[in-house]
Amino acid sequence: MEGNEWIHIIEIPEDFHVMLVRILVALVLSGLVGLEREVSKRPAGFRTHILVGMGACMMMLLSLYGFEEFIENYDNVQYDPARIPSYVISGIGFLGAGTILVKGATIRGLTTAASIWVVAGLGLTVGAGLYTLAILSTVVVLLSLMFLNRLETLLFKHGAEEIIHIVVPKDGQHLAELLRIIEDYGKIRNVRTKDLVAGDGKERLKEYKFTVLFAESEGRIKVLDALSIVEVVKEVY
């Protein structure tokens, strides 16, 4: 292949400076979120968030600038620049799911999974040139990650962790209802389950052992009262 043909292949587009700036902005903003996750020793940290943010920005730039020549050369072309970004948002879920750990009924990593999803959105926003929105969103995300956990600790500093035992029939989906009731009075730290057998082996039960942080001293009494009137609850203490 002749030299001039190689030059044509690597020809720098007219909007390259715009693309460069947007990629760099996406790197910085997603890197800030990733740095917070790295400091907090989360499974997805600095590098992961940068790759997600820059990758999403690249996909947005591809959607905006990658098909201009095709559109100019053909008439009656239906072009939707939002199609690629929509697949990015839906497809990023597999990466977020990889940061979620499930041990029994205990779930960890949801915040990091959410931050990865947000970083993908930041990359798309920067790729579209909406810098102000992207910077504002980054500030809000960082404040949420860094300070809301401390605020939660402050709100519950006068409380104490308590163990709540709840016995329900094994057959049936009761966990969602139990979670809703308990979370009205305190914050669930951990959940463990155990299968039980009663009535000479004829009745199969499930015991949930909730570790709950209550903001007030009467929280345990209130949640026990609320659970005791639930029809499916066989025993609570």
C-alpha positions as CSV (number, residue, x, y, z in Angstrom):
1,M,0.0,0.0,0.0
2,E,1.4,3.4,-1.0
3,G,2.3,6.1,1.5
4,N,-0.5,8.5,0.6
5,E,-3.1,5.7,1.1
6,W,-1.8,5.1,4.6
7,I,-2.1,8.9,5.3
8,H,-5.7,8.8,4.1
9,I,-6.5,5.9,6.5
10,I,-5.1,7.7,9.6
11,E,-6.5,11.1,8.5
12,I,-7.4,13.1,11.6
13,P,-11.0,14.2,11.5
14,E,-12.0,17.9,11.7
15,D,-13.6,17.4,15.1
16,F,-10.7,15.6,16.7
17,H,-10.0,18.4,19.2
18,V,-13.5,18.2,20.4
19,M,-13.3,14.4,20.8
20,L,-10.0,14.7,22.6
21,V,-11.4,17.2,25.1
22,R,-14.4,15.1,25.8
23,I,-12.4,12.0,26.3
24,L,-10.2,13.8,28.8
25,V,-13.1,15.3,30.6
26,A,-14.7,11.9,30.9
27,L,-11.4,10.4,32.2
28,V,-11.2,13.0,34.9
29,L,-14.8,12.9,36.1
30,S,-15.1,9.1,36.0
31,G,-11.6,8.9,37.6
32,L,-12.8,11.0,40.6
33,V,-15.7,8.6,41.2
34,G,-13.4,5.6,40.8
35,L,-10.8,7.1,43.2
36,E,-13.4,7.3,45.9
37,R,-14.4,3.7,45.4
38,E,-10.7,2.8,45.4
39,V,-10.1,4.5,48.7
40,S,-13.1,2.7,50.1
41,K,-11.5,-0.6,49.0
42,R,-14.5,-1.6,46.8
43,P,-14.3,-4.3,44.2
44,A,-14.5,-1.9,41.2
45,G,-12.1,1.0,41.7
46,F,-10.1,3.6,39.9
47,R,-9.2,1.8,36.7
48,T,-12.6,0.2,36.2
49,H,-14.5,3.5,36.5
50,I,-12.1,5.2,34.1
51,L,-12.5,2.5,31.5
52,V,-16.3,2.5,31.8
53,G,-16.5,6.3,31.7
54,M,-14.1,6.7,28.7
55,G,-15.7,3.8,26.9
56,A,-19.1,5.2,27.2
57,C,-17.8,8.6,26.0
58,M,-16.2,6.9,23.1
59,M,-19.5,5.2,22.2
60,M,-21.3,8.5,22.4
61,L,-18.7,10.2,20.1
62,L,-19.0,7.3,17.7
63,S,-22.8,7.8,17.6
64,L,-22.4,11.5,17.0
65,Y,-19.5,11.6,14.5
66,G,-18.9,8.1,13.3
67,F,-21.6,8.0,10.6
68,E,-21.4,11.5,9.1
69,E,-19.8,10.4,5.9
70,F,-22.3,7.6,5.5
71,I,-25.2,10.0,6.0
72,E,-23.8,12.5,3.5
73,N,-23.3,9.9,0.8
74,Y,-26.8,8.4,1.0
75,D,-30.2,9.9,0.8
76,N,-33.2,9.1,3.0
77,V,-31.1,7.5,5.7
78,Q,-32.8,7.2,9.1
79,Y,-30.3,7.9,11.8
80,D,-30.9,7.7,15.5
81,P,-27.9,9.0,17.6
82,A,-29.5,7.7,20.8
83,R,-29.5,4.1,19.7
84,I,-25.8,3.3,20.7
85,P,-26.0,5.1,24.1
86,S,-29.2,3.2,24.9
87,Y,-27.4,-0.1,24.4
88,V,-24.5,1.2,26.5
89,I,-26.8,1.9,29.5
90,S,-28.5,-1.4,29.3
91,G,-25.4,-3.4,28.6
92,I,-23.3,-1.9,31.5
93,G,-25.5,-3.9,33.9
94,F,-23.4,-7.1,33.5
95,L,-20.3,-5.2,34.8
96,G,-22.3,-3.8,37.8
97,A,-23.6,-7.3,38.5
98,G,-20.1,-8.5,38.8
99,T,-19.5,-6.2,41.8
100,I,-22.5,-7.5,43.8
101,L,-21.8,-10.3,46.3
102,V,-24.6,-12.4,47.6
103,K,-24.0,-14.5,50.7
104,G,-27.3,-16.1,51.9
105,A,-29.6,-13.1,52.1
106,T,-26.8,-10.6,52.6
107,I,-26.1,-8.4,49.6
108,R,-23.0,-6.2,49.2
109,G,-21.7,-4.1,46.3
110,L,-24.9,-2.4,45.3
111,T,-23.4,1.1,45.7
112,T,-20.4,0.2,43.6
113,A,-22.7,-1.3,40.9
114,A,-24.7,1.9,40.9
115,S,-21.6,4.1,40.7
116,I,-20.5,2.1,37.6
117,W,-23.8,2.7,36.0
118,V,-23.7,6.4,36.8
119,V,-20.1,6.7,35.4
120,A,-21.4,5.2,32.2
121,G,-24.0,7.9,32.1
122,L,-21.3,10.5,32.8
123,G,-19.3,9.3,29.8
124,L,-22.3,9.5,27.6
125,T,-23.2,13.0,28.9
126,V,-19.6,14.3,28.3
127,G,-19.6,12.6,24.9
128,A,-22.7,14.6,24.0
129,G,-20.9,17.8,25.1
130,L,-23.1,18.5,28.2
131,Y,-20.1,19.4,30.4
132,T,-22.1,21.4,33.0
133,L,-24.5,18.6,33.6
134,A,-21.7,16.0,33.8
135,I,-19.7,18.1,36.3
136,L,-22.8,18.8,38.4
137,S,-23.6,15.1,38.4
138,T,-20.1,14.2,39.4
139,V,-20.2,16.6,42.4
140,V,-23.5,15.1,43.5
141,V,-22.2,11.5,43.2
142,L,-19.0,12.2,45.1
143,L,-20.9,14.0,47.9
144,S,-23.3,11.1,48.1
145,L,-20.6,8.5,48.2
146,M,-18.3,10.3,50.7
147,F,-20.8,12.0,53.1
148,L,-24.1,10.1,53.2
149,N,-22.5,7.1,54.8
150,R,-21.1,9.4,57.5
151,L,-24.5,11.1,57.9
152,E,-26.0,7.7,58.4
153,T,-23.5,6.8,61.1
154,L,-24.2,10.2,62.8
155,L,-28.0,9.6,62.7
156,F,-27.6,6.1,64.3
157,K,-24.8,7.0,66.7
158,H,-27.0,6.8,69.8
159,G,-28.6,3.5,68.7
160,A,-27.5,0.0,69.0
161,E,-27.4,-3.2,67.0
162,E,-30.0,-5.7,67.9
163,I,-30.8,-9.3,66.7
164,I,-34.3,-10.0,65.6
165,H,-35.4,-13.6,65.1
166,I,-38.5,-14.2,62.9
167,V,-39.9,-17.6,62.1
168,V,-42.2,-18.0,59.1
169,P,-43.4,-20.9,56.8
170,K,-40.8,-22.0,54.4
171,D,-43.1,-22.1,51.5
172,G,-43.8,-18.5,50.4
173,Q,-42.1,-15.3,49.6
174,H,-42.1,-13.5,52.9
175,L,-38.7,-11.7,53.0
176,A,-39.8,-8.6,51.1
177,E,-42.6,-7.9,53.6
178,L,-40.3,-8.5,56.6
179,L,-37.7,-6.2,55.1
180,R,-40.2,-3.4,54.6
181,I,-41.5,-3.6,58.1
182,I,-38.1,-3.7,59.8
183,E,-36.7,-0.9,57.6
184,D,-39.5,1.4,58.9
185,Y,-37.8,1.3,62.3
186,G,-34.1,0.7,61.7
187,K,-31.3,-0.2,59.3
188,I,-30.6,-3.8,58.4
189,R,-27.0,-4.7,58.7
190,N,-27.1,-8.4,58.0
191,V,-29.6,-11.2,57.3
192,R,-29.1,-14.9,58.0
193,T,-31.5,-17.8,57.3
194,K,-31.9,-21.2,58.7
195,D,-34.4,-24.0,57.9
196,L,-36.4,-25.4,60.8
197,V,-38.7,-28.4,61.2
198,A,-41.7,-28.4,63.6
199,G,-44.7,-30.6,64.4
200,D,-42.9,-34.0,64.2
201,G,-41.3,-33.0,60.9
202,K,-44.5,-32.1,59.2
203,E,-44.2,-28.4,59.3
204,R,-41.3,-26.8,57.5
205,L,-40.3,-23.3,58.7
206,K,-37.6,-20.8,57.9
207,E,-35.9,-18.6,60.5
208,Y,-34.6,-15.2,59.6
209,K,-32.0,-13.6,61.9
210,F,-31.8,-9.9,61.2
211,T,-29.0,-7.7,62.6
212,V,-30.7,-4.3,62.9
213,L,-29.3,-0.9,63.8
214,F,-31.9,1.2,65.6
215,A,-31.7,4.9,65.9
216,E,-33.6,5.0,69.2
217,S,-33.7,2.7,72.2
218,E,-37.4,1.8,71.7
219,G,-36.8,0.6,68.1
220,R,-36.6,-3.0,69.0
221,I,-39.9,-3.0,70.9
222,K,-41.7,-1.2,68.1
223,V,-40.5,-3.5,65.4
224,L,-41.4,-6.6,67.5
225,D,-44.9,-5.2,68.0
226,A,-45.2,-4.5,64.3
227,L,-44.0,-8.0,63.3
228,S,-46.2,-9.8,65.9
229,I,-49.4,-8.9,64.1
230,V,-48.2,-10.1,60.7
231,E,-50.2,-13.2,59.8
232,V,-47.4,-15.3,58.4
233,V,-45.1,-14.7,61.4
234,K,-45.1,-17.8,63.6
235,E,-42.6,-16.5,66.1
236,V,-40.7,-13.3,66.7
237,Y,-38.2,-12.4,69.4
